[in-house]
Amino acid sequence: MPMISRNMSSCDCQSFKPFPPGSWDTHLHTFDPVKHPYDADSPYFPPERTVQQALARLPADNYVFVMAMPEGTRPANVLESVVSVNKALTNDGRHRQSRATVVLDFDNTTDAQLSELHEQGVRSVRIHTKGAVTRELSGDAALEHYIETVARRVAPLGWTLDGQLPAAQWVKFAPLLKKLNREIGIEFVADHHFYLKATDYLSQTYTTIIDLIESGVVYTKISGLTQRLDPGQQLEDMEPVSKGLASAACGNRAVYGSDWPHVVSSGGGSETKTVDEKAEAMLYRQWFGEELFRKILVDNPAKLYA
């Protein structure tokens, strides 16, 4: 068993088993505050983090770069990251692939521009309650209207909507998400275990979320594990929730994300947390077993981000 602290800061990396070929990390960020300055009112100001640093540290072959709050609605940085990865090779000489999840100002984005972004590797739009667009919305009804508007714009491209939303909002929006999936075929992706906590296991909230997965409406990102802990809890406390989400729908609707570089996304600072991504992956592998682990790392993301 890997040696893992509550904060996932260390592991016996000699025992780390490489990811299977074709593996995907579907949630990470890069930052370049000089070339791509942050919004002045960003809630945090992370230090520079590069594609080269990510590839040197993280064990996956392929990556999905996700726009973060400091970037506002300007996708240039993630698009450059996609290009960099697509030019890179793995250590054993295989070609890498990359995609992007973006935040856009849809009032000033044409359908032709969306098509161009698709050609550049975009496959998802991010909905974040504190994001550059959605933080100005007043109440859940306004957010629901925004979700439907964006969904109908991007569904023809085969994109998903990626939501970093509290678990309670996933439950509240479930009827809308099912309706949109039924009418226009769009699928949704929930960041960081749907923001469920260990104490949510088998609750009505958890049961409703499992139904969303098994109805073919939402994928789970198995990511942000350390964020889900309350004081006094250990990582192992999240095993039932994590395994339940990952194995729902026969394990066909979950993907893995490292959430590197683990920024502290509040307080106006520039801190990052120390997290050992290999130790976290070893824990998931132990919880899920090889077959499910492979689905989450290889099969599911290859389909979702085609």
MARGU-90982 format. One record per residue (C-alpha): x, y, z. Coordinates in steps of 0.2 Angstrom, whole numbers, padded with zeros to 4 digits, always signed. Layout:
# MARGU-90982
XYZ;...
***
This chain:
# MARGU-90982
+0000+0000+0000;+0007+0017-0004;+0012+0028+0010;+0000+0043+0009;-0003+0057+0021;-0020+0066+0023;-0013+0080+0012;-0007+0067-0001;+0011+0075+0000;+0022+0059-0001;+0022+0041-0007;+0034+0027-0010;+0036+0031-0028;+0048+0016-0031;+0032+0005-0030;+0022+0016-0043;+0016+0006-0057;+0015+0017-0073;-0002+0021-0081;-0008+0011-0095;-0003+0017-0113;-0016+0030-0119;-0020+0036-0102;-0028+0053-0100;-0027+0067-0086;-0043+0077-0089;-0041+0091-0077;-0025+0102-0075;-0020+0120-0077;-0006+0130-0084;-0002+0148-0080;+0008+0161-0088;+0005+0178-0079;+0017+0188-0090;+0011+0182-0107;-0007+0180-0101;-0011+0192-0087;-0024+0188-0075;-0041+0197-0072;-0038+0211-0059;-0052+0205-0049;-0047+0186-0049;-0049+0178-0032;-0031+0171-0033;-0015+0174-0043;-0006+0158-0046;+0013+0157-0050;+0018+0152-0067;+0016+0133-0071;+0021+0127-0088;+0017+0112-0099;+0035+0106-0097;+0033+0105-0079;+0017+0096-0080;+0024+0083-0092;+0039+0081-0081;+0029+0078-0066;+0013+0069-0071;+0011+0051-0076;-0002+0052-0090;+0001+0052-0109;-0013+0064-0114;-0021+0079-0106;-0036+0091-0105;-0031+0108-0100;-0045+0117-0090;-0047+0136-0089;-0046+0143-0072;-0054+0159-0064;-0039+0170-0066;-0040+0168-0085;-0057+0176-0087;-0064+0172-0104;-0048+0172-0114;-0043+0154-0119;-0026+0158-0127;-0016+0150-0113;-0025+0133-0114;-0024+0133-0133;-0006+0136-0132;-0004+0121-0120;-0014+0110-0131;-0002+0114-0146;+0013+0111-0135;+0007+0093-0129;+0002+0088-0146;+0020+0091-0152;+0027+0081-0138;+0031+0062-0136;+0030+0051-0122;+0046+0044-0114;+0044+0028-0125;+0041+0039-0141;+0022+0038-0143;+0013+0054-0149;+0003+0063-0135;-0014+0071-0137;-0022+0085-0129;-0039+0094-0127;-0046+0110-0119;-0060+0115-0108;-0064+0134-0109;-0074+0148-0102;-0081+0159-0115;-0091+0175-0117;-0105+0168-0127;-0113+0185-0130;-0097+0190-0140;-0093+0173-0148;-0100+0167-0165;-0104+0150-0171;-0090+0151-0183;-0078+0155-0169;-0084+0140-0159;-0080+0129-0174;-0063+0137-0175;-0060+0133-0157;-0066+0115-0160;-0052+0113-0173;-0040+0120-0160;-0044+0106-0148;-0058+0113-0137;-0071+0099-0132;-0080+0107-0117;-0086+0123-0109;-0084+0126-0090;-0098+0131-0079;-0091+0138-0062;-0102+0147-0049;-0087+0159-0046;-0082+0160-0064;-0079+0176-0075;-0097+0174-0082;-0107+0165-0070;-0102+0174-0054;-0113+0189-0060;-0129+0178-0061;-0142+0181-0048;-0148+0164-0041;-0151+0147-0047;-0164+0151-0060;-0152+0163-0069;-0138+0149-0069;-0151+0137-0076;-0155+0148-0090;-0136+0151-0094;-0133+0132-0094;-0147+0129-0106;-0142+0144-0117;-0124+0137-0118;-0129+0119-0120;-0139+0123-0135;-0125+0133-0143;-0111+0119-0141;-0122+0103-0143;-0120+0103-0162;-0101+0102-0160;-0102+0087-0148;-0095+0097-0134;-0099+0094-0115;-0103+0106-0101;-0090+0104-0087;-0097+0110-0070;-0088+0114-0055;-0104+0115-0044;-0109+0111-0027;-0117+0094-0025;-0134+0102-0020;-0134+0111-0037;-0132+0096-0047;-0147+0089-0038;-0157+0104-0041;-0152+0105-0059;-0155+0086-0062;-0172+0089-0071;-0165+0102-0083;-0149+0092-0087;-0160+0076-0091;-0171+0087-0102;-0156+0094-0112;-0148+0077-0114;-0164+0070-0120;-0168+0084-0132;-0151+0089-0139;-0140+0074-0134;-0128+0085-0123;-0118+0077-0109;-0111+0085-0093;-0095+0082-0083;-0094+0085-0064;-0078+0091-0057;-0070+0084-0041;-0082+0070-0036;-0097+0081-0039;-0091+0090-0023;-0098+0076-0012;-0090+0073+0005;-0088+0056+0013;-0103+0059+0024;-0114+0061+0009;-0112+0042+0005;-0129+0034+0002;-0138+0051+0006;-0152+0057-0005;-0140+0069-0013;-0128+0054-0017;-0142+0043-0024;-0149+0057-0036;-0131+0060-0042;-0129+0041-0045;-0145+0042-0055;-0138+0056-0066;-0123+0045-0070;-0133+0029-0074;-0145+0039-0084;-0131+0043-0096;-0132+0062-0093;-0116+0066-0082;-0098+0060-0081;-0088+0061-0065;-0071+0068-0064;-0062+0057-0051;-0051+0072-0045;-0049+0084-0031;-0048+0070-0018;-0040+0080-0004;-0052+0095-0007;-0066+0083-0001;-0060+0080+0017;-0067+0088+0032;-0056+0091+0047;-0051+0075+0056;-0054+0064+0040;-0042+0053+0031;-0042+0050+0012;-0048+0032+0015;-0064+0040+0022;-0068+0045+0004;-0066+0027-0003;-0085+0023-0003;-0090+0039-0012;-0076+0038-0025;-0078+0020-0029;-0097+0022-0030;-0096+0036-0042;-0082+0028-0053;-0091+0011-0054;-0109+0018-0058;-0115+0014-0075;-0103-0001-0076;-0088+0011-0074;-0091+0019-0091;-0095+0037-0085;-0080+0042-0075;-0063+0050-0080;-0047+0054-0070;-0040+0071-0066;-0025+0076-0056;-0030+0094-0053;-0012+0100-0054;-0004+0112-0049;-0017+0112-0034;-0019+0131-0032;-0027+0139-0017;-0042+0147-0026;-0047+0160-0013;-0039+0173-0002;-0031+0183-0016;-0014+0174-0014;-0003+0164-0025;-0001+0148-0015;-0001+0130-0021;-0004+0114-0011;+0009+0100-0010;+0000+0085-0017;+0008+0069-0024;-0002+0064-0039;+0007+0047-0041;+0002+0043-0023;-0016+0048-0027;-0017+0038-0042;-0010+0023-0032;-0024+0025-0020;-0037+0025-0034;-0029+0010-0042;-0030+0001-0025;-0049+0006-0023;-0055+0002-0040;-0045-0013-0047;-0036-0014-0064;-0051-0015-0075;-0060+0000-0068;-0044+0010-0067;-0041+0007-0085;-0058+0012-0090;-0056+0029-0081;-0039+0033-0087;-0040+0026-0105;-0057+0020-0112;-0069+0033-0106;-0058+0049-0109;-0054+0043-0126;-0072+0043-0130;-0077+0059-0121;-0063+0070-0128;-0062+0062-0146;
***
